[in-house]
Amino acid sequence: PNGFYERASVPCDSRRARSASGVVILDKPDGRTSFSIVNEIKRLSNFSKVGHCGTLDPFATGVFLLCLNRATRIADQLLEQDKVYRFEVRFGFESNTLDRTGDIREVYNGPAVSEAALRKSLDGFLGACEQQVPRYAAVKVQGRRLYVWSRKGIEIELPSREVCIHRIRLLAFDWPGATIEVHCSKGTYVRQLASDIGRDLGCGAYVKELRRLASGPFTIDRAISLEDFRKALSADCWQDQLMGMNDALAHLPSMTIACRETVKRLQNGYLDPVLEIRLRERFPKQSTAVRLTAAWNNELIALWWPQENHHHQRRLRVLGSDSPDNSLP
């Protein structure tokens, strides 16, 4: 009904309940780290693997993609997608963490900024730019998380990255607060964006509330709360919330394979030369991965790239199967 995927109608079966692979869209609660949520799900279940696609700050809420079992192998493909955030800004102050959890370092005592000035400033951030990584961030610099250096009081050169603001709009404004929505590329730090807006206006700013509304096609209206997912795990009905890997990667092109022997070889890591020729003919200009699926159940068997690059040393990534009927007897 949502136009992207349908929830699985697979009945709960405790014998294979923890073996299925896929993605769950969680609505992350306030006050939890991404790492702690992954650890909790591991503790409450016996999934072979649990991962996530895109860290959210502890004070942030919203779309949080949880990868279960073999789906951890496609996490990198989900990280590449754009994000949509709604955030509340508090003007007139700057904090060391660029959000409400930090210590206030600067206070503005000037006149209120007008709504017209704010709208003009927002327009100036549209498009591609080099964004500095916040001092309190999880990226590694010289082998350590940046926030570790910062907490130790060690000054270190902050890296920057190219990001793109596709859309930014003002939803509400009542000095000294504003609510803003932004559609941005992967890797964009909303905290840094808010701080940059404040500095552009000459009054400073930090993020008071932050909510991720979408990560690629995964939107907040499809998300389940962490509490409800705990209940689903306890009742062994969590598969009702599971999106299969093939559906999760629907943004990638695909080729369906009807020959069971070819699928069996793929599962063993062998790419038939005839199949690769067909792939190159069908996707002559493709740079991203292509999904290889089984015709009889539409299950994702492998990902194929037309060429090697620094992200993947092999052109074929075998993803295995949850279904015993993918192989020949």
Secondary structure, DSSP 4 states (H G I P E B T S, - for coil): --SS-----PPP-TTTTTT--EEEEEEEPTT--HHHHHHHHHHHS--S-EEESS---TT-EEEEEEEEGGGGGGHHHHHTS-EEEEEEEEETEEETTSBTTS-EEEE--SPPPPHHHHHHHHHTT-EEEEEEPPSS-SSEETTEEHHHHHHTT---PPPEEEEEEEEEEEEEEETTEEEEEEEE-TT--HHHHHHHHHHHHTS-EEEEEEEEEEETTEEGGG-EEHHHHHHHHHTT-GGGGPBPHHHHTTTS-EEEE--HHHHHHHHTT---HHHHHHHHHH-TT--S-EEEEETTT--EEEEE-SS-BTTBSSSEEE---S-GGGS--
